[in-house]
Amino acid sequence: MVKLFYGDDTYLLNKTLKTLEQNFFNTNFGDININKFDGASLTYDNFVRSVSAVPFLSEKRLVIITGLIKNGDERLREYLTDNIEKIPDSAEVVLVEEGEVAKNLKIFKALSKKGSVNYFPLRQGYELEKWLINYAREKKIPLPPISAKKLIATAGNNAWRLINELEKLDLYRISQKKEEIEEGDIDSMVESENDPNIFDFIDSLGARNAKAASKHLNQLLSSGKNENYILTMIVYQFRNLLIIEDLIVRGVDKRQLAKEAEIHPFVVTKAIRVLDNFDLRELKNVYSKLLRTDLDIKTGAVDPRLALEKLLADLTL
């Protein structure tokens, strides 16, 4: 059997994979029958050797391969695509991919028909709130529902970040001798994923208002935000703008945008206002410039602050 685990909720994906591995460990003489590979470096020969090996004192071998579909050897991907049903019954193969996997790939279609596909999307709405409250309860962290909603609205729906912020908030609660985590604690301790200053900056960029954009950029830098953080947030917001504008162009009802885009409603509401200043072609052009700026900063080709100021000038001409 060949299984695919993929999706953006890497917390749930990894938790599910860990449970599968632990159960296999407990029932198949430990890790002697478990092989793990990096898909980017796994060769065809090593794969065939691993799945063909006779399990030691067990009926099964577990083979876990990470990143094969996106980064692996083409020959191996083609072999798997054509021979999923021929993998020995003694081998349980799990392909792990973080993020989305294109559904038009031959290997994805083959896995859907002849193997097993397990999708782990980021949780949204009530499902996310329920998970966070249950997680807090398991860890004996007093998180009332209203604070759970506030934390999600502030930090977003990435499970890893929510867990980190929750643990930080609980330490703060203990230090302040409070009975539970309060909304005010979140305002004080958690940096918003949807920083209003970033939106103000993007508003001014969209309006081609160089003076206002320069003012907001200086405020962000003065508040302690470094250039990489600012650029990351700008890229994040323009990515959201692209997703939302694409859905609007394709005729998706505005009431369904948050669900279809899998983006928090607060972000969608703010984005719609910003989109008055952009069309899809302009957004793609802006996104290209953002990626160029990111490369310039990371490679040291341009001083980070100068790179942001140049970007500001390019986008407000």
N, C-alpha and C positions, 0 to 999 in steps of 0.2 A: 504494500500500500504506500502510495506517495501522497503526502499532505502538503498543502500550502497554507501558511499563516502569514497574513499581511494586513497592513492598515496603519493609521496614524496614532491610534491609541496604543503606543508601545508599552505602556504600563500593563494594561490588561493582556496584551499579546505575550509579554515576557512572563507574566504571572501564570498564564495558561500553559506556556511552554515549560516553565519550571515545575509545575504540578505534574505534567505529563512525564517529564524526565525523572522526577522523584518517585513517581509510581512505578516507572520502569526499573529504576535503581533498586527499589524494595522487592521486586518480584523476579528479577533476573540477575541475581548474584552481583549486585553493585554496578560499578561503572566499567567492568571488564567487557561488556557487550554494548557500550555506548561510544560512538565516534562523533566528534564535532569538527566541522571544517569551515574555513572561510571560503565562500564561493568564488571570490576574486582570484584565489590562488589554487583552488582545487583542480587537479588534472583529470582527464578522462580515465587514465589508467588507475589512479588512486581511488576514484569513485567506484569503478567496476570491481576493484579488488575488495573494497570495503563492503559493498552490498552482497558480494558473492561469498564472503568468508563465512564459514560454518560457525554459528553461535557456540560459545563455550558453556556447557552444562545448562543450556537454555534453548527455547524454541525460537527466540527472536533476537535480532540486533536492532539498535536504534541509531540511525544516522541523521544528524542535524547539520544542515548546510545553510549558512547565512549569506545572503547577497548574491546567490547564483544567477537569478533571473536578470538582475540589473547589471551585474559586474562580472559574471562568470564567463568561462570559455564557451565560445559559440558551438564548437563541436559537441561539448557535453550537453548543452541545452538542447541541441537538435536530437541527440541520442535519447535524452529523457522524453522529449516530445513524442518520438516515434516508438518508444519502448516502455511506456509507463506500465502497461499490463504485464510486461515480461520481467519486471523486477521480482526477484525471488520472494516468496511468501515469508521467508525467514527474516526479511529486512523491512523495517518500518522507517521510511525516509520522510523527514520533515524539512521542507524548504521554508526559510524565514526571510521575509522582506519587510523592512520598515517603510512606511508610506504606501502610496498607491502603486498598483501594478496595472499596466495597460491591458484592458480586457480583450483587445484585438490581437494580442500576441498569440502565436500558435501554441506555445507551451501553456499559457493560461487556459486556452480553450480545451487543450488536451486534459489538463488537470481537472477542469470543471466537469468533463464527461467521464473520465476514467479514473480519476483520483478523488481527492477531497480538498475543497477550498474553504478556508475559515477567515472571514473578514472582521477586522477590529477597527471600526470607525471611532472617531472621537465622540464621546457621549454628549448629549445635549439636554437642555431643559430639565424636566422633572427627573428623568433617568439619572442625569448627572448629579442633581441635588440629593437624590436618594442614595446614590453611591457614596457621596462625600459624607453625608450624615452617618451612614452605616460604618464607613471607615473610621470616622472619628469615634463612634461608639465602641468599635472593636479595640481601639487604642486608648480608650478611657479618656478621651479629650472632650470636655463639655462644650459642644458647638450647637447652639440653638438654630433652628431652621432659618430664622431671619439673618443670622450671621453667615450661614452657609450660602444663602442667596447673594449676600453682599460680597463674600469672598470670591465666588464664581464670576460675578459681574466685574470685579476689580482685577482678578488675576487671569481670567479666561478659563478655557476648558481642557487645558493640558493637565493630565492627572499627576504627572511627576511634579509640576510646579505647585499644584494645589496641595499635595502632600508636604512638600518642603515648606510652603507658607504656613500650613496648618501646624506643623511642628514648631516653627518659629513663634507663631502666635501663642501656642500653649506655654512655651517657655516664658514669654512675656507676661501671660496671664498669671503664671505662678509667681513671677518676680513681683507683680503688682498685688498679689494676694486676692485675686478676683475669683469668683465662683465659676464664671464661664467667659468664653470669648465674646466680646462686645463689638458692635459695629464700629465704634470709635477706635478700637484697637486695630481694626483692619485699615481704617483711614491713616492711622499713624505708622503702621508697620509694613504695609504692603504697597509696593509701587504699582500703580495702575498700568495694565496692559494698554489701556486706551487713554493715555496721557492727554488731557485737554490742550496742553501747550503744543503737543505734536499736531493735533487737529487744527489749532490756530495757525500753526506754521504752514500746514498743507493748504488751509483756506487761503492764506495770503499768496502761496505759490500758485494756486488755481486761479486767483484773481489777477495774477501777474503783477502783484503789488510788491515790488522789490524792497521798498522802505519798511513795510510791515513785516515782510519775511525776514529781513535782516534783524529787526528788533526782536522777533520771537526766537531766532537762532541764538542771538546773544543772551537772551533770558535763559534758554535751555543750557547753554554752556556755563553761564554764571551760577545756575542752580546746582552745578556739579555733574551734569550729564556729560559723558565723554563723547567724542566724535563717533566712535563705533556704535555706541548705544543709539545716538540720534539717527544715524544712517540706517541702523537695523529697524528702528521703529518706522522710519519713513518708508523703507522698502516693504515692511509688513503692511502698512496702511495702503500703499499703492497696489500691493498684491490684492488686498481686499477690494479696492476700487475696481480693479480689472475683473475680478470674479463677479462682482455685483453688476457692473455695467454690461458684461457679457450676458448675464441672465436677463437683464432688462431688455437688451437688444433682441434676445430670443423669445421675448414675450411672456416671461414669467411674471405672474401677479406680484405686486409689491408686498402684499401680505404674506407671500410664501418665500420671499427672498432669504430671510434668515435661515429657514429650514433647508432650502435648496443649496444655499452657499455654505451651510454649516458654520455660520458666523454669528456671534452674539448679537441679539436685536439692537443693543445700544450702538454697536459699531455700524450696523446697517443703516440706522436712522441718521447718524452723523455722515455716513458716506454718501447717502442720497443727496444731501445738501451740497457736499463738495462736488458731486458729479455734474452739477449745473455748469461747471467751468471746464469740463472735459468731454471729449467723445472717445470712442474706443481706439481710434487711430492715434490720438494724442497720448492716451494712457500707455499704449504699447511703446511709443517713442520715449516717454518719460521713464518707463521701467527699464528700457535699454540704457539710458543715461545713468540711472541709479546703479545698475550692475557694473557699468564702466567705472563709476566712482568707487564702488566697493573694491573692485580689482586694484585700482590705483592706490587706495589706502593700504590694502593688505600686502601689496608687493613693495610698498614704500616708494612708489614712483612719484607721489605727491604728498606733501605735508597734509595730515588729516584735516586740520582746520581750513587750510587753503582749498582742499578738495571740496569741502562743504560749501565754502563761499563761491567757488567756481560753479558748483552745481546750482546754487541759488541764482546766480547770474544767468546761467543757461535756461533755467525754467521760468524766469520772469521777463525774458526778452519779448 
